[in-house]
Amino acid sequence: MRETTTIQVSRSTVHVLDRIKKKYKVSSYDKAIQRMARKEKGIKKSMFGVHPEMKKFRREEIFHDI
């Protein structure tokens, strides 16, 4: 279980967060804030393939003679 805390925000911030929840189709303020933070920092949900020195992934086809 995640540890939670309470933060104090104005009613206008709650209204903004409600709109953001709808925009991102998430169920909680926490998820809405996480999405905004990732977007602000440019962090993708999946970090697969973001290493700058990593070569592009290419699938090799393997053929077997039967």
TAURQUI-V139440 format. One record per pair of residues at least 24 apart in sequence whose ideal C-beta (glycine too) atoms are under 8 Angstrom apart, sorted by the first residue. I is the first residue (numbers start at 0). GAP is how many residues later the second one is. Records with the same first field share a line. If there is no record, write none. Layout:
I=GAP + GAP
//
This chain:
none
//
